[in-house]
Amino acid sequence: MTNFQTTSPSDSDPIDSLNMTVPSFDLLDGTKIPWIAWGNGTGQAQKQALRCGELALASGIHHIDTAQLYKTERETIEAIKKSDLNRDQVYITSKLSAGDNDDPVPISEVVQSVKESIERLGTIPDLFLVHNPFVVPPGQLKALWKILEDLKAAGELKSIGVSNFRPQDLEEILDGARYKPVVNQLEYHPYTLVHLQPVLDIQAKHGIVTESYGSLTPILRYPTGGPLKPVLERIAARISKATGKNLDTTVVLLLWIRVQGVVAVTASGNPDRIKSLGEIATLPDLLERNEIEELTNVGKTVHFRFYTEHMEKDFPLPNLPNE
Ligand SMILES: NC(=O)c1ccc[n+]([C@@H]2O[C@H](COP(=O)([O-])OP(=O)(O)OC[C@H]3O[C@@H](n4cnc5c(N)ncnc54)[C@H](OP(=O)(O)O)[C@@H]3O)[C@@H](O)[C@H]2O)c1
């Protein structure tokens, strides 16, 4: 992790005035991104995006992850308006998604689609992502990226990035790019590490930050929890004892993600858990070096992802057990 920063009251960046104790990461276009986001794209968080968004902001989370697909862009800005925060105190991410039934967006309609997002949000999002490499017809990724670059150059978009991009998708847009994508948002947790290594290598070479979603998969979605379960439980018990707080295995995974230099995009529609997320956002690094290494090494003994889709297409899987 090379670009981990804790915001301080003396910093002048608007994001730094959000919440002085939530660490952020530097992006390669010179902006900063808070290390943890509450997403309104899944579960109850999506169904009750306005109410839960208000709770997330009140709890101390100042980074909301939305997308055209989630149909929660309006609720995102409404939650901010209902909160005690100003627009510039919240980091907003949205995404260009495929149409209903996954129909790709014709390249001639991309600008209009971006403008409609901005209209729904009532503001330019801090970060705008290409939701996946199939949001435009085959062979059009480079053309799509050029449109986003032009919008950024014209001040009509701020930071631009991608999501669910495999090595070949990244290489396609990096070739001749005027602006590199600042992030790639991926399903990222210890059980995806071996498979993702080729993507992570490209990102390290170019300074592209990883954002994780599905981060809690080893606990919530992997049958039995697998070999990480006892390790996570042991570490959760140790840090709970050391801090006198009740810190569970989800906290351990989120802290492991942060220490990798990865932005954690998580979600909750449960008021108590949303409140806890605000507390997790400001926790110091509680994991010991040997614990971080153990989580990484044990994670690398299994390959498992919840969101498969194209990530397992034309992207070779590692020879590892997946159950
Ligand atoms: N770019 C993409 O393609 C993509 C794909 C998927 C997601 N995302 C983004 O990432 C966000 C998070 O995605 P995710 O849902 O996969 O993230 P996640 O962090 O892996 O899981 C969040 C879920 O975990 C549950 N949870 C948290 N702590 C728990 C606990 N202690 N016990 C039981 N359940 C617990 C929450 O349920 P409760 O509501 O009950 O707390 C919530 O539904 C989305 O909302 C979206 O913004 C992006």
The ligand as an SDF file (V2000), in Angstrom:
LIG
                    3D

 48 52  0  0  0  0  0  0  0  0999 V2000
  -19.4590   -2.8820  -10.1870 N   0  0  0  0  0  0  0  0  0  0  0  0
  -20.2460   -3.9270  -10.0680 C   0  0  0  0  0  0  0  0  0  0  0  0
  -20.4820   -4.6860  -11.0210 O   0  0  0  0  0  0  0  0  0  0  0  0
  -20.8410   -4.2340   -8.7230 C   0  0  0  0  0  0  0  0  0  0  0  0
  -21.3770   -5.5080   -8.4710 C   0  0  0  0  0  0  0  0  0  0  0  0
  -21.9240   -5.7470   -7.2140 C   0  0  0  0  0  0  0  0  0  0  0  0
  -21.9440   -4.7510   -6.2540 C   0  0  0  0  0  0  0  0  0  0  0  0
  -21.4300   -3.5130   -6.5410 N   0  0  0  0  0  0  0  0  0  0  0  0
  -21.4790   -2.4020   -5.5530 C   0  0  0  0  0  0  0  0  0  0  0  0
  -20.9740   -2.8540   -4.3340 O   0  0  0  0  0  0  0  0  0  0  0  0
  -21.9710   -2.7300   -3.3110 C   0  0  0  0  0  0  0  0  0  0  0  0
  -21.7870   -3.8420   -2.3220 C   0  0  0  0  0  0  0  0  0  0  0  0
  -21.9460   -5.0830   -2.9740 O   0  0  0  0  0  0  0  0  0  0  0  0
  -22.1110   -6.4470   -2.1990 P   0  0  0  0  0  0  0  0  0  0  0  0
  -23.4870   -6.5100   -1.6680 O   0  0  0  0  0  0  0  0  0  0  0  0
  -21.6540   -7.5200   -3.0880 O   0  0  0  0  0  0  0  0  0  0  0  0
  -21.1020   -6.2040   -0.9800 O   0  0  0  0  0  0  0  0  0  0  0  0
  -20.6790   -7.0330    0.2860 P   0  0  0  0  0  0  0  0  0  0  0  0
  -19.9670   -6.0440    1.1470 O   0  0  0  0  0  0  0  0  0  0  0  0
  -19.9590   -8.2750   -0.0780 O   0  0  0  0  0  0  0  0  0  0  0  0
  -22.0350   -7.5140    0.9660 O   0  0  0  0  0  0  0  0  0  0  0  0
  -22.9590   -6.6130    1.5180 C   0  0  0  0  0  0  0  0  0  0  0  0
  -24.0700   -7.4290    2.1160 C   0  0  0  0  0  0  0  0  0  0  0  0
  -23.5500   -8.0760    3.2480 O   0  0  0  0  0  0  0  0  0  0  0  0
  -24.5390   -8.1420    4.2260 C   0  0  0  0  0  0  0  0  0  0  0  0
  -23.8590   -8.1530    5.5330 N   0  0  0  0  0  0  0  0  0  0  0  0
  -22.9320   -7.2870    5.9630 C   0  0  0  0  0  0  0  0  0  0  0  0
  -22.4940   -7.6260    7.1780 N   0  0  0  0  0  0  0  0  0  0  0  0
  -23.1520   -8.7360    7.5090 C   0  0  0  0  0  0  0  0  0  0  0  0
  -23.1400   -9.5780    8.6440 C   0  0  0  0  0  0  0  0  0  0  0  0
  -22.3350   -9.3170    9.6890 N   0  0  0  0  0  0  0  0  0  0  0  0
  -23.9470  -10.6580    8.6420 N   0  0  0  0  0  0  0  0  0  0  0  0
  -24.7650  -10.9150    7.6020 C   0  0  0  0  0  0  0  0  0  0  0  0
  -24.8270  -10.1480    6.5060 N   0  0  0  0  0  0  0  0  0  0  0  0
  -24.0250   -9.0750    6.4470 C   0  0  0  0  0  0  0  0  0  0  0  0
  -25.3910   -6.9270    4.0340 C   0  0  0  0  0  0  0  0  0  0  0  0
  -26.6890   -7.3080    4.3940 O   0  0  0  0  0  0  0  0  0  0  0  0
  -27.6390   -6.3710    5.2980 P   0  0  0  0  0  0  0  0  0  0  0  0
  -28.2820   -5.4170    4.3560 O   0  0  0  0  0  0  0  0  0  0  0  0
  -28.5840   -7.3190    5.9070 O   0  0  0  0  0  0  0  0  0  0  0  0
  -26.7460   -5.6810    6.3090 O   0  0  0  0  0  0  0  0  0  0  0  0
  -25.2670   -6.6220    2.5760 C   0  0  0  0  0  0  0  0  0  0  0  0
  -26.3810   -7.0680    1.8490 O   0  0  0  0  0  0  0  0  0  0  0  0
  -23.2810   -2.7150   -4.0780 C   0  0  0  0  0  0  0  0  0  0  0  0
  -24.3460   -2.1410   -3.3840 O   0  0  0  0  0  0  0  0  0  0  0  0
  -22.8920   -1.9170   -5.2880 C   0  0  0  0  0  0  0  0  0  0  0  0
  -22.8780   -0.5370   -4.9660 O   0  0  0  0  0  0  0  0  0  0  0  0
  -20.8610   -3.2490   -7.7540 C   0  0  0  0  0  0  0  0  0  0  0  0
  1  2  1  0
  2  3  2  0
  2  4  1  0
  4  5  1  0
  4 48  2  0
  5  6  2  0
  6  7  1  0
  7  8  2  0
  8  9  1  0
  8 48  1  0
  9 10  1  0
  9 46  1  0
 10 11  1  0
 11 12  1  0
 11 44  1  0
 12 13  1  0
 13 14  1  0
 14 15  2  0
 14 16  1  0
 14 17  1  0
 17 18  1  0
 18 19  2  0
 18 20  1  0
 18 21  1  0
 21 22  1  0
 22 23  1  0
 23 24  1  0
 23 42  1  0
 24 25  1  0
 25 26  1  0
 25 36  1  0
 26 27  1  0
 26 35  1  0
 27 28  2  0
 28 29  1  0
 29 30  1  0
 29 35  2  0
 30 31  1  0
 30 32  2  0
 32 33  1  0
 33 34  2  0
 34 35  1  0
 36 37  1  0
 36 42  1  0
 37 38  1  0
 38 39  2  0
 38 40  1  0
 38 41  1  0
 42 43  1  0
 44 45  1  0
 44 46  1  0
 46 47  1  0
M  CHG  2   8   1  16  -1
M  END
$$$$
